[in-house]
């Protein structure tokens, strides 16, 4: 999906066209970004959250399905989009990453 527009524009378009929430690694691979660019995608998502709401007049928003421990089920409560390194409850590193989608408010 290496197309026209900036990376942020391409991420917004991808999130609006998909039927399910996507993780940062899925977004990076679908856009053809180099491996290990998840951190860059998280940074773009922070800005996209503000831009989408402003550009749509408050009708659309970027939503985050929070990360969850696959071992004990702990759901992380994060302000910023990122993948936690380990679970504070059971210390497992088996974490389901946050997933993102754009929908109407």
C-alpha positions in Angstrom: 0.0 0.0 0.0 2.9 2.4 -0.6 0.9 5.1 -2.2 0.6 8.8 -2.3 0.5 11.2 0.6 2.3 11.5 3.8 2.7 8.6 6.2 0.1 10.1 8.5 -2.4 10.5 5.6 -1.8 6.9 4.6 -2.3 5.7 8.2 -5.6 7.6 8.5 -6.8 6.2 5.1 -5.8 2.7 6.2 -7.6 2.9 9.5 -10.8 4.3 8.0 -10.9 1.5 5.3 -10.2 -1.5 7.6 -13.0 -3.5 9.1 -11.1 -4.3 12.3 -8.7 -2.5 14.7 -5.0 -2.7 13.7 -1.8 -2.9 15.8 1.2 -0.6 15.1 3.1 -3.5 13.6 0.2 -4.4 11.2 -0.1 -0.7 10.2 3.7 -0.6 9.5 3.7 -3.8 7.4 0.6 -2.8 5.4 2.1 0.6 4.6 5.4 -1.0 3.6 7.4 0.7 6.3 10.8 -0.8 7.3 10.9 -3.4 10.1 11.1 -2.0 13.6 9.2 1.2 12.7 6.5 0.6 15.3 7.8 3.4 17.5 7.4 5.8 14.6 3.8 4.6 14.0 2.9 5.2 17.7 4.3 8.8 17.4 2.2 9.4 14.2 -0.9 7.9 16.0 -0.6 10.5 18.8 -0.8 13.3 16.2 -3.4 11.6 14.1 -5.7 11.4 17.2 -5.8 15.3 17.3 -5.9 15.8 13.6 -8.8 13.4 12.8 -11.1 15.0 15.4 -10.2 18.5 14.3 -10.5 17.8 10.5 -13.9 16.0 10.9 -15.4 18.7 13.1 -15.6 16.4 16.1 -17.5 13.7 14.2 -14.6 11.1 14.0 -12.1 10.0 16.5 -9.1 7.6 16.8 -9.9 4.9 19.3 -7.5 2.5 21.0 -8.3 -1.0 22.1 -6.0 -1.2 25.2 -3.2 -3.8 25.4 -4.0 -6.9 27.4 -1.9 -9.6 29.1 -2.5 -12.9 27.3 -1.6 -14.9 30.4 -3.7 -13.3 33.2 -6.0 -11.0 31.3 -4.8 -7.7 32.9 -6.0 -4.8 30.8 -3.5 -1.8 30.7 -4.8 1.7 31.2 -2.6 3.9 29.0 -2.8 7.6 28.1 -0.3 7.3 25.3 -0.3 4.6 22.6 2.6 2.2 23.3 3.1 -1.5 23.8 4.0 -2.3 27.4 7.0 -4.5 28.0 5.6 -6.7 30.7 2.5 -7.3 32.8 2.6 -5.6 36.3 0.4 -8.4 37.8 2.1 -11.6 36.6 5.3 -10.2 34.9 4.5 -12.0 31.7 5.9 -10.5 28.5 3.1 -12.1 26.5 1.2 -8.9 25.8 -1.5 -8.3 23.1 -0.5 -4.9 21.6 -2.9 -2.0 21.5 -5.0 -1.8 18.4 -6.4 1.3 16.7 -9.4 2.3 14.6 -11.2 5.4 13.4 -14.9 5.7 14.0 -17.7 8.1 14.5 -18.0 9.7 18.0 
